[in-house]
Amino acid sequence: MNRPALKMQPQALRVTVRTGGGAPDDFVLDGISGEYRVGRGTHTSGSGQPVYIDDLGEHIYVDDQYISRNHCRIFWEASEGWLIEDLQSANGTRVNGRPLLGSVEVLDGLTLQMGTTVLTLRPIGPEEGTEVPFAGDLPESAARPEIPDDDTALLESSFAALHPDVAGQAIKRAGSNVGTETSDVTMTADVSDMTVTGFDDEPVQAARGRAKTSWEDTATSIEDLPPGLGRRMVEAGLVSCDEAERLIQSARDHGTTLLRALAETREARFLDGIYRWLAQSHGLEYVDQEDALFERVLQPGWLTQEQAERLDIVGLQGGSDEVFEFATADPFDLVRDDWLAQHHQGPHQAVLAHPAIMHAVLERLRGQAMAGGEELGISIDFSPEQEVQVREHVEAIDVPSMVNYFLHRASVQGASDIHVEPTADLLVIRMRVDGILYEDLSLPMAYQREIISRLKILSGMNVAERRRPQDGRISAVIRGKPIDVRVSTYPTVHGEKVVLRLLDKSGLRPSPEHLGLLDRDLRLVKEKIQTPYGLIMVSGPTGAGKTTTLYSCLGSIDKARRNVLTVEDPVEYQVPGVHQMQVNAKIGLTFASGLRTMLRQDPDVIMVG
């Protein structure tokens, strides 16, 4: 957009608003205040208009329960023009289908999406007239039903992007209005495309100091698309033609299916509406809760864990002897169907599951199958050049690589703990080195939920559970060294806080001589270890070396002549020749019951920790 370098007076803004796919309404912001805050309010209006302005003309209230009370702001800067900025809203703000991070300039025809509401903004030059009402002229009365004045509904997983029932109504109502002109304003954006948020995961970056973003999309018509799922999603208003074309091409390039390309391309929280539509339109059962799916798992003997992961399926209880019922994120995979036909003599029935839930359940099954109670194993290594590149562009990489980078950086610095802490404004990454916590990195809060979900999946936790603390474990190989990572979540008012404890298995001291004790202290420890009876108690703050000291003492005991047993929660290091027991409260194996059992095992040495 051509404009002078400095604009002293704000331009007016023409706004076209559509809420829940209803008929569009137009009004003009005169620009006198220079800043407008947009959010949900408890105000009422008998006119039935979806947007209304307060008496001061500074707040825009939207009749949409899926947006926050302070969702975003539209403000004027003389050097930039009109800008939009998200105010750490619960569901985020999307500009032309992309997540909004920082501030972005309002260009002609820009579409702004919050919940089920879509605003189309057009700056008005001084030469243009305004035939639509100014914001201050909008009527006010008390006939509109009151909107809840809290954000609790926004915290539910089903409202993470858009409630599917509302999405379905919006799609139906928007279908006949797309591409029409109303009140002298042409709707250039496909409103049905914006009803369920767009596919492009690339966030909208800040406008200051950067090249302006072009929002023009290539023109692809539905007739250009091949028959199939992609075209049907366009017809349902779930994706645009351009998005469907990119998905189809990505599936062809990578030799995969359209739904798998969809799951890899789109953020997990925006898939729920599409999968609900898919289940309804094809008559499939849909499962979107991890625990509900995991409780139904019943893998047949002919389906190994390796095959289940390759085919992306899990067997389920509830099917008859003849019918094999299984959960999958892609019910249209012909390769899988052919494999099942060869290995199961009978019909099979698919149950649709959210891709993130399928991934989490498969990881939990893998953790159960691995020996020694090990959970998911990952290997992490960055070259010095890669580490520098990731450090400089950490916000541009994908979430799995970002999590791997945090673990790698903690290992390099010798950190004992990683803290992932949400605040009111940022997601802060802190590390504990030599007993002291320091801030290593901060990220926009938009990354919080996806980073936490990634850590939960890796550690075998319930991804959907955000209200209660959880514990998990990751077995990793970082820079060629085996690292055991203990993961703990803690719900806070700003979201879940996660702490990761890193235990370097290769760093275990084999005997007290390697602990760096003074000669007097070392002599006392060795004397007490060799006595036939007695008690050694080790205490201290986090990271003081309690576990390392106890395991070093076990390493110096003559295990060939002594029966050494432990009861631990958790077993942090595996020591050859020592019989170690892992506490499992879920099956009633506690410290008390474990100790009673150990006393019947003719022990010489018992360690509790």
C-alpha positions as CSV (number, residue, x, y, z in Angstrom):
1,M,0.0,0.0,0.0
2,N,1.5,3.4,-1.0
3,R,1.6,5.9,1.8
4,P,3.9,8.7,3.0
5,A,6.6,7.9,5.5
6,L,4.8,9.8,8.3
7,K,1.0,9.9,8.9
8,M,0.2,12.5,11.6
9,Q,-3.6,12.0,11.7
10,P,-5.2,8.5,11.9
11,Q,-7.3,7.4,8.9
12,A,-10.7,6.0,9.4
13,L,-11.2,2.3,9.2
14,R,-14.1,0.6,7.4
15,V,-15.0,-2.6,9.2
16,T,-17.2,-5.5,8.0
17,V,-18.0,-8.0,10.7
18,R,-19.5,-11.5,10.5
19,T,-20.1,-13.5,13.7
20,G,-20.8,-17.2,13.6
21,G,-21.3,-17.1,9.8
22,G,-24.3,-14.7,10.1
23,A,-25.1,-11.8,7.8
24,P,-22.3,-9.2,7.6
25,D,-22.6,-5.7,9.3
26,D,-20.6,-2.6,8.4
27,F,-19.4,0.3,10.5
28,V,-16.6,2.9,10.4
29,L,-14.0,3.6,13.1
30,D,-13.3,7.3,12.9
31,G,-9.8,7.0,14.3
32,I,-10.2,9.8,16.8
33,S,-9.1,7.6,19.8
34,G,-6.1,6.1,18.0
35,E,-6.6,2.7,19.7
36,Y,-9.5,0.3,19.9
37,R,-9.5,-2.8,22.2
38,V,-11.5,-5.7,20.9
39,G,-13.0,-8.4,23.2
40,R,-16.0,-10.1,24.6
41,G,-18.4,-8.2,26.9
42,T,-21.6,-8.5,28.9
43,H,-23.2,-5.6,27.1
44,T,-26.5,-5.9,25.3
45,S,-27.9,-4.5,22.1
46,G,-31.5,-4.8,20.9
47,S,-30.5,-4.1,17.3
48,G,-29.1,-7.6,16.9
49,Q,-25.8,-6.2,15.6
50,P,-22.8,-8.4,16.5
51,V,-20.4,-5.5,17.4
52,Y,-21.0,-2.5,19.6
53,I,-18.8,0.3,20.9
54,D,-18.6,1.8,24.4
55,D,-19.5,5.4,25.1
56,L,-15.9,6.6,24.9
57,G,-15.4,4.9,21.5
58,E,-12.3,3.0,22.7
59,H,-13.6,-0.6,23.2
60,I,-15.2,-2.8,20.6
61,Y,-17.4,-5.5,22.2
62,V,-18.1,-8.6,20.2
63,D,-21.0,-11.0,20.9
64,D,-18.9,-14.2,20.7
65,Q,-18.3,-16.5,23.7
66,Y,-15.2,-18.0,22.1
67,I,-13.0,-14.9,22.4
68,S,-11.4,-13.3,25.4
69,R,-12.5,-10.2,27.2
70,N,-9.3,-8.4,26.1
71,H,-8.6,-10.3,22.9
72,C,-6.6,-7.9,20.6
73,R,-6.2,-4.2,19.9
74,I,-6.2,-2.1,16.7
75,F,-4.0,1.0,17.2
76,W,-2.4,3.8,15.2
77,E,1.3,4.7,14.9
78,A,2.3,7.7,12.8
79,S,5.3,5.8,11.3
80,E,3.4,2.6,10.5
81,G,-0.3,3.3,10.1
82,W,-3.0,1.1,11.6
83,L,-1.6,-2.1,13.4
84,I,-3.1,-5.1,15.0
85,E,-1.7,-6.9,18.1
86,D,-2.9,-9.9,20.1
87,L,-3.4,-9.4,23.8
88,Q,-2.4,-12.9,25.0
89,S,-5.9,-14.1,24.2
90,A,-6.9,-17.7,25.2
91,N,-7.5,-18.9,21.6
92,G,-5.2,-16.5,19.8
93,T,-5.8,-14.1,16.9
94,R,-5.4,-15.1,13.2
95,V,-4.8,-12.7,10.4
96,N,-5.7,-14.1,7.0
97,G,-5.5,-17.6,8.5
98,R,-2.1,-17.3,10.1
99,P,-1.4,-17.0,13.9
100,L,-0.7,-13.4,14.8
101,L,2.6,-12.9,16.8
102,G,3.7,-9.3,17.5
103,S,2.0,-6.6,15.5
104,V,1.1,-6.4,11.8
105,E,0.0,-3.6,9.6
106,V,-3.6,-3.3,8.5
107,L,-3.6,-3.6,4.7
108,D,-6.6,-3.1,2.5
109,G,-8.9,-6.2,2.8
110,L,-7.1,-7.8,5.8
111,T,-9.2,-10.4,7.6
112,L,-9.0,-10.7,11.3
113,Q,-10.4,-13.9,13.0
114,M,-11.3,-14.3,16.7
115,G,-13.3,-17.3,17.7
116,T,-16.3,-17.4,15.3
117,T,-16.0,-13.7,14.4
118,V,-14.3,-12.5,11.2
119,L,-13.5,-8.8,10.7
120,T,-12.5,-7.4,7.3
121,L,-10.6,-4.1,7.7
122,R,-10.1,-1.4,5.0
123,P,-8.3,1.9,5.7
124,I,-10.3,4.9,4.3
125,G,-8.4,7.7,2.6
126,P,-9.5,11.3,3.1
127,E,-11.0,11.4,-0.4
128,E,-13.4,8.5,0.3
129,G,-16.9,8.9,1.6
130,T,-18.5,6.8,4.3
131,E,-22.0,5.6,3.6
132,V,-22.0,3.1,6.5
133,P,-22.7,4.2,10.1
134,F,-19.9,5.4,12.4
135,A,-19.2,3.3,15.4
136,G,-20.7,5.9,17.7
137,D,-24.0,5.8,15.8
138,L,-24.7,2.1,16.6
139,P,-27.9,1.6,18.6
140,E,-27.8,0.3,22.2
141,S,-30.6,-1.4,24.2
142,A,-31.1,-4.4,26.3
143,A,-32.5,-7.3,24.3
144,R,-29.4,-9.2,23.4
145,P,-28.8,-12.3,25.6
146,E,-26.0,-11.8,28.1
147,I,-22.6,-13.3,27.3
148,P,-20.6,-15.0,30.1
149,D,-18.0,-12.6,31.5
150,D,-15.3,-15.1,32.1
151,D,-12.8,-17.2,30.1
152,T,-13.4,-20.6,31.7
153,A,-15.1,-22.0,28.6
154,L,-12.0,-21.0,26.5
155,L,-9.8,-23.3,28.6
156,E,-11.7,-26.5,27.7
157,S,-9.9,-28.5,25.0
158,S,-13.0,-28.6,22.8
159,F,-12.9,-24.8,22.6
160,A,-9.2,-24.7,21.8
161,A,-9.9,-23.2,18.3
162,L,-13.6,-23.4,17.6
163,H,-16.5,-25.5,19.0
164,P,-17.4,-27.9,16.2
165,D,-21.2,-27.3,16.6
166,V,-20.7,-23.6,16.2
167,A,-18.3,-24.2,13.3
168,G,-20.9,-26.3,11.5
169,Q,-23.5,-23.7,11.9
170,A,-21.1,-21.0,10.8
171,I,-20.2,-22.9,7.7
172,K,-23.8,-23.5,6.7
173,R,-24.8,-19.9,7.2
174,A,-21.7,-18.5,5.5
175,G,-22.0,-20.6,2.3
176,S,-24.5,-18.4,0.6
177,N,-22.8,-15.1,1.5
178,V,-19.3,-15.7,0.3
179,G,-18.1,-13.5,-2.5
180,T,-21.2,-11.2,-2.4
181,E,-21.3,-7.4,-1.8
182,T,-23.0,-5.9,1.2
183,S,-23.2,-2.3,2.1
184,D,-20.8,-1.2,-0.5
185,V,-18.1,-3.5,0.8
186,T,-16.9,-6.5,-1.3
187,M,-16.0,-9.5,0.8
188,T,-12.7,-10.4,-0.8
189,A,-11.8,-13.1,1.8
190,D,-13.5,-16.5,1.7
191,V,-15.5,-16.4,5.0
192,S,-16.1,-20.1,4.9
193,D,-12.4,-20.5,4.8
194,M,-12.0,-18.5,7.9
195,T,-14.8,-20.1,9.9
196,V,-12.5,-23.0,10.9
197,T,-9.0,-21.5,11.2
198,G,-6.5,-21.7,8.3
199,F,-3.9,-24.3,7.6
200,D,-0.8,-22.3,7.4
201,D,1.2,-22.7,10.6
202,E,3.6,-19.9,9.8
203,P,2.9,-17.1,12.3
204,V,2.4,-13.5,11.3
205,Q,5.5,-11.8,12.6
206,A,5.8,-8.2,13.9
207,A,5.5,-5.4,11.4
208,R,8.2,-3.1,12.8
209,G,11.5,-3.2,11.1
210,R,10.5,-6.0,8.7
211,A,9.3,-6.3,5.1
212,K,5.5,-6.1,4.8
213,T,3.7,-9.3,4.2
214,S,1.8,-9.9,1.1
215,W,-1.6,-11.5,1.8
216,E,-2.5,-12.2,-1.8
217,D,-3.2,-15.9,-2.4
218,T,-3.0,-17.7,-5.7
219,A,-6.4,-18.2,-7.4
220,T,-7.4,-21.9,-7.4
221,S,-10.9,-23.0,-8.2
222,I,-12.7,-26.1,-6.9
223,E,-12.9,-27.4,-10.4
224,D,-9.1,-27.6,-10.5
225,L,-9.1,-30.1,-7.6
226,P,-9.3,-33.8,-8.2
227,P,-12.4,-35.6,-6.8
228,G,-11.8,-36.9,-3.3
229,L,-11.4,-35.9,0.3
230,G,-9.7,-32.6,-0.5
231,R,-12.5,-31.4,-2.7
232,R,-15.1,-32.4,-0.1
233,M,-13.3,-30.5,2.6
234,V,-13.4,-27.4,0.4
235,E,-17.1,-27.9,-0.3
236,A,-17.7,-28.2,3.4
237,G,-15.9,-24.9,4.0
238,L,-13.2,-26.4,6.1
239,V,-10.3,-25.4,4.0
240,S,-9.7,-23.1,1.0
241,C,-9.0,-24.4,-2.5
242,D,-5.3,-23.2,-2.2
243,E,-4.9,-25.1,1.1
244,A,-6.4,-28.3,-0.4
245,E,-4.2,-28.0,-3.4
246,R,-1.1,-27.7,-1.2
247,L,-2.2,-30.7,0.9
248,I,-2.7,-32.9,-2.1
249,Q,0.7,-31.9,-3.6
250,S,2.4,-32.5,-0.2
251,A,0.8,-36.0,0.0
252,R,2.0,-36.8,-3.5
253,D,5.5,-35.5,-2.9
254,H,6.0,-37.5,0.4
255,G,4.2,-40.6,-0.7
256,T,1.6,-40.4,2.1
257,T,-2.1,-39.9,2.5
258,L,-4.0,-36.6,2.5
259,L,-5.0,-37.0,6.2
260,R,-1.4,-37.7,7.3
261,A,-0.3,-34.6,5.3
262,L,-3.1,-32.7,7.1
263,A,-1.9,-33.8,10.5
264,E,1.7,-32.9,9.8
265,T,0.8,-29.5,8.3
266,R,-1.8,-28.2,10.7
267,E,-1.5,-27.3,14.4
268,A,-3.1,-30.1,16.5
269,R,-5.6,-27.9,18.2
270,F,-7.2,-26.9,14.9
271,L,-7.8,-30.5,13.7
272,D,-10.6,-31.3,16.0
273,G,-13.3,-29.6,13.9
274,I,-12.2,-31.3,10.7
275,Y,-12.1,-34.7,12.4
276,R,-15.5,-34.3,13.9
277,W,-16.8,-33.4,10.4
278,L,-15.0,-36.4,9.0
279,A,-16.6,-38.8,11.5
280,Q,-20.1,-37.4,11.1
281,S,-20.0,-37.4,7.3
282,H,-18.6,-41.0,7.1
283,G,-20.6,-42.5,10.0
284,L,-17.5,-43.2,12.1
285,E,-17.1,-43.3,15.8
286,Y,-14.7,-40.5,16.9
287,V,-12.4,-40.6,20.0
288,D,-10.7,-37.4,21.2
289,Q,-9.7,-38.4,24.7
290,E,-6.4,-40.2,25.4
291,D,-7.5,-42.1,28.5
292,A,-10.8,-43.2,26.9
293,L,-8.9,-44.7,23.9
294,F,-6.1,-46.3,26.0
295,E,-8.6,-48.1,28.2
296,R,-10.1,-49.8,25.2
297,V,-6.8,-51.0,23.8
298,L,-6.6,-54.8,23.1
299,Q,-3.8,-55.7,20.8
300,P,-4.2,-59.1,19.1
301,G,-1.2,-61.5,19.0
302,W,-0.7,-61.1,15.3
303,L,-0.3,-57.3,15.6
304,T,3.1,-56.5,17.0
305,Q,4.0,-53.1,18.4
306,E,6.3,-52.4,15.5
307,Q,3.5,-53.1,13.0
308,A,1.0,-51.1,15.0
309,E,3.4,-48.0,14.8
310,R,4.1,-48.5,11.1
311,L,0.4,-48.8,10.3
312,D,-0.6,-46.2,12.9
313,I,-3.3,-48.4,14.4
314,V,-4.2,-49.9,17.8
315,G,-6.6,-52.8,18.3
316,L,-9.7,-52.2,20.5
317,Q,-12.0,-54.1,22.7
318,G,-15.6,-54.3,21.8
319,G,-15.4,-55.9,18.4
320,S,-16.8,-59.4,17.8
321,D,-14.7,-62.5,17.2
322,E,-15.1,-62.0,13.5
323,V,-14.8,-58.2,13.3
324,F,-11.4,-56.6,14.2
325,E,-12.0,-53.1,15.6
326,F,-9.1,-50.7,15.5
327,A,-8.4,-47.0,16.1
328,T,-6.7,-44.9,13.4
329,A,-6.2,-41.3,12.4
330,D,-6.6,-42.2,8.7
331,P,-9.6,-44.5,7.9
332,F,-8.8,-44.3,4.1
333,D,-5.3,-45.9,4.1
334,L,-5.5,-48.6,1.4
335,V,-2.0,-50.0,2.2
336,R,-3.1,-50.6,5.8
337,D,-6.4,-52.2,4.6
338,D,-4.5,-54.6,2.3
339,W,-2.2,-55.6,5.2
340,L,-5.1,-56.2,7.5
341,A,-6.9,-58.3,4.8
342,Q,-3.8,-60.6,4.6
343,H,-3.4,-61.0,8.4
344,H,-6.9,-61.1,9.6
345,Q,-9.5,-63.4,8.0
346,G,-12.6,-61.3,8.5
347,P,-14.0,-57.8,8.3
348,H,-12.5,-54.9,10.2
349,Q,-14.0,-51.7,11.5
350,A,-12.1,-48.4,11.9
351,V,-12.7,-46.0,14.8
352,L,-11.5,-42.4,14.1
353,A,-9.0,-40.9,16.6
354,H,-7.4,-37.5,16.7
355,P,-3.8,-37.8,15.4
356,A,-2.3,-36.4,18.6
357,I,-4.2,-38.9,20.7
358,M,-3.2,-41.8,18.4
359,H,0.5,-40.7,18.8
360,A,0.2,-40.5,22.6
361,V,-1.4,-43.9,22.9
362,L,1.1,-45.6,20.7
363,E,3.9,-44.1,22.7
364,R,2.4,-45.3,25.9
365,L,2.1,-48.8,24.4
366,R,5.7,-48.6,23.3
367,G,6.7,-47.6,26.9
368,Q,4.9,-50.7,28.3
369,A,6.6,-53.0,25.8
370,M,10.1,-51.8,26.5
371,A,12.1,-53.7,29.1
372,G,13.0,-52.3,32.5
373,G,10.1,-49.9,32.5
374,E,11.8,-47.6,30.1
375,E,9.6,-45.0,28.3
376,L,10.1,-43.4,24.9
377,G,13.7,-43.3,23.7
378,I,14.9,-40.4,21.6
379,S,18.4,-39.5,20.3
380,I,19.5,-35.8,20.2
381,D,22.6,-34.3,18.7
382,F,23.4,-30.9,17.2
383,S,26.5,-29.9,15.5
384,P,28.1,-26.6,16.6
385,E,26.8,-25.0,13.3
386,Q,23.3,-26.3,13.8
387,E,23.2,-25.2,17.4
388,V,24.1,-21.6,16.4
389,Q,21.5,-21.6,13.7
390,V,18.8,-22.9,16.0
391,R,19.7,-20.5,18.7
392,E,19.4,-17.5,16.3
393,H,16.1,-18.7,14.8
394,V,14.6,-20.7,17.6
395,E,11.0,-19.3,17.1
396,A,11.1,-20.3,13.4
397,I,11.7,-24.1,13.9
398,D,9.1,-26.7,14.6
399,V,8.2,-27.6,18.2
400,P,9.8,-31.1,18.3
401,S,13.2,-29.6,17.2
402,M,12.7,-26.8,19.8
403,V,12.2,-29.3,22.6
404,N,15.3,-31.3,21.4
405,Y,17.3,-28.1,21.4
406,F,16.3,-27.3,25.1
407,L,17.5,-30.8,26.1
408,H,20.7,-30.6,24.1
409,R,21.5,-27.1,25.5
410,A,20.9,-28.3,29.1
411,S,23.3,-31.2,28.6
412,V,26.0,-29.0,27.1
413,Q,25.8,-26.6,30.1
414,G,25.6,-29.3,32.7
415,A,22.2,-28.3,33.9
416,S,20.4,-30.6,36.3
417,D,16.9,-29.2,35.7
418,I,15.0,-27.4,32.9
419,H,12.0,-25.2,34.0
420,V,9.4,-24.4,31.4
421,E,7.4,-21.6,33.0
422,P,4.4,-19.7,31.6
423,T,3.9,-16.1,32.7
424,A,1.3,-13.5,31.9
425,D,3.3,-12.4,28.8
426,L,6.0,-15.0,27.9
427,L,7.0,-18.6,28.1
428,V,10.3,-18.6,30.1
429,I,12.9,-21.4,29.8
430,R,15.2,-21.5,32.9
431,M,18.0,-23.9,33.7
432,R,19.6,-24.9,37.0
433,V,23.4,-25.0,36.7
434,D,25.5,-25.6,39.9
435,G,22.4,-25.2,42.0
436,I,21.4,-21.8,40.6
437,L,18.5,-21.1,38.3
438,Y,18.9,-18.6,35.5
439,E,16.8,-17.6,32.5
440,D,18.1,-19.1,29.3
441,L,15.3,-18.2,26.8
442,S,11.9,-16.6,26.5
443,L,9.2,-17.3,23.8
444,P,5.8,-16.0,23.0
445,M,3.0,-17.6,25.0
446,A,1.6,-19.0,21.7
447,Y,4.1,-21.8,21.9
448,Q,3.2,-22.9,25.4
449,R,0.5,-25.4,24.8
450,E,2.3,-27.1,21.9
451,I,5.6,-27.4,23.8
452,I,3.8,-28.8,26.8
453,S,1.9,-31.3,24.6
454,R,5.1,-32.4,23.0
455,L,6.7,-33.1,26.4
456,K,3.7,-35.0,27.6
457,I,3.7,-37.2,24.5
458,L,7.4,-38.0,24.9
459,S,7.0,-38.8,28.6
460,G,3.8,-40.8,28.3
461,M,1.5,-38.5,30.1
462,N,-2.2,-37.7,29.4
463,V,-2.1,-34.9,26.8
464,A,-5.7,-33.8,27.5
465,E,-5.3,-33.6,31.3
466,R,-4.3,-30.0,32.3
467,R,-5.9,-29.6,35.7
468,R,-3.9,-32.1,37.8
469,P,-0.1,-32.6,38.2
470,Q,1.4,-35.5,36.2
471,D,4.7,-37.3,36.2
472,G,6.5,-39.0,33.3
473,R,9.9,-40.2,32.0
474,I,11.9,-39.9,28.8
475,S,14.9,-42.0,28.0
476,A,17.2,-40.0,25.7
477,V,20.7,-40.2,24.2
478,I,22.1,-36.7,24.1
479,R,25.5,-36.1,22.5
480,G,26.1,-39.9,22.7
481,K,25.4,-40.1,26.4
482,P,22.4,-41.9,27.9
483,I,20.3,-39.4,29.8
484,D,17.2,-40.2,31.9
485,V,14.8,-37.3,32.0
486,R,12.1,-37.1,34.7
487,V,9.2,-34.8,33.7
488,S,6.7,-33.2,36.2
489,T,3.8,-30.9,35.4
490,Y,2.3,-28.3,37.7
491,P,-0.9,-26.4,36.9
492,T,-0.7,-22.6,37.4
493,V,-3.0,-19.7,36.7
494,H,-1.1,-19.0,33.5
495,G,-1.0,-22.6,32.3
496,E,1.0,-25.7,33.0
497,K,4.5,-25.4,34.3
498,V,6.9,-28.3,33.5
499,V,10.2,-29.2,35.2
500,L,12.6,-31.7,33.6
501,R,15.2,-33.4,35.8
502,L,18.2,-34.7,33.7
503,L,20.1,-37.7,35.1
504,D,23.3,-38.6,33.3
505,K,23.6,-42.3,33.6
506,S,27.3,-42.2,32.4
507,G,28.0,-39.8,35.2
508,L,27.4,-42.3,38.0
509,R,30.3,-42.4,40.5
510,P,31.3,-46.1,41.0
511,S,32.5,-45.6,44.6
512,P,32.8,-42.9,47.4
513,E,36.4,-42.2,46.4
514,H,35.0,-40.4,43.3
515,L,32.7,-38.1,45.3
516,G,35.4,-35.5,46.2
517,L,35.0,-35.9,49.9
518,L,37.6,-34.8,52.4
519,D,39.8,-37.6,53.8
520,R,38.1,-37.6,57.2
521,D,34.6,-37.7,55.7
522,L,35.6,-40.4,53.2
523,R,37.0,-42.6,56.0
524,L,33.8,-42.3,58.0
525,V,31.5,-43.2,55.0
526,K,33.6,-46.3,54.1
527,E,33.6,-47.4,57.8
528,K,29.8,-47.1,58.0
529,I,29.2,-48.9,54.7
530,Q,31.2,-52.0,55.9
531,T,29.5,-52.3,59.2
532,P,27.1,-55.4,59.5
533,Y,24.3,-53.2,60.8
534,G,23.3,-49.6,61.3
535,L,21.7,-46.7,59.3
536,I,23.1,-44.1,57.0
537,M,20.8,-41.2,56.2
538,V,21.5,-38.7,53.4
539,S,19.6,-35.4,53.2
540,G,20.0,-32.1,51.3
541,P,18.4,-29.7,48.9
542,T,17.6,-30.4,45.3
543,G,20.7,-31.1,43.2
544,A,22.9,-31.5,46.3
545,G,24.0,-35.1,45.3
546,K,21.9,-37.3,47.5
547,T,21.2,-39.9,44.8
548,T,24.8,-39.8,43.5
549,T,26.1,-40.4,47.0
550,L,23.8,-43.4,47.7
551,Y,24.5,-45.1,44.4
552,S,28.3,-44.6,44.9
553,C,28.0,-46.3,48.3
554,L,26.1,-49.2,46.7
555,G,28.9,-49.5,44.1
556,S,31.6,-50.0,46.8
557,I,29.7,-52.9,48.5
558,D,30.9,-56.5,47.8
559,K,27.7,-57.6,46.0
560,A,29.1,-61.1,45.4
561,R,29.0,-61.8,49.1
562,R,26.0,-59.7,50.1
563,N,22.3,-59.6,49.0
564,V,21.6,-55.9,48.2
565,L,18.0,-54.8,47.6
566,T,16.5,-51.4,47.0
567,V,13.0,-49.8,46.9
568,E,13.1,-46.6,44.9
569,D,10.8,-44.0,43.4
570,P,12.0,-43.8,40.7
571,V,14.9,-46.1,39.9
572,E,17.3,-43.4,38.6
573,Y,20.3,-45.6,37.9
574,Q,20.6,-49.3,37.3
575,V,23.5,-50.8,39.3
576,P,24.8,-54.3,38.3
577,G,24.4,-56.8,41.1
578,V,21.8,-54.8,43.0
579,H,18.2,-55.9,43.0
580,Q,16.2,-52.7,42.5
581,M,12.4,-52.4,42.9
582,Q,10.4,-49.5,41.4
583,V,7.5,-48.2,43.5
584,N,4.2,-48.4,41.6
585,A,1.3,-46.9,43.6
586,K,-1.2,-47.8,40.9
587,I,-0.9,-51.5,41.7
588,G,-0.5,-51.0,45.4
589,L,3.3,-51.4,45.4
590,T,4.3,-48.7,47.9
591,F,7.4,-48.1,50.1
592,A,5.7,-49.8,53.0
593,S,4.7,-53.0,51.1
594,G,8.0,-53.1,49.3
595,L,9.9,-53.0,52.6
596,R,7.8,-55.8,54.0
597,T,8.6,-57.9,51.0
598,M,12.3,-57.1,51.1
599,L,12.6,-58.4,54.7
600,R,11.5,-61.8,53.5
601,Q,14.3,-61.8,50.9
602,D,17.1,-62.4,53.3
603,P,18.7,-59.0,52.7
604,D,22.2,-57.8,53.8
605,V,21.8,-54.2,52.6
606,I,18.6,-52.3,52.0
607,M,18.4,-48.9,50.3
608,V,15.3,-46.8,50.4
609,G,15.1,-43.7,48.2
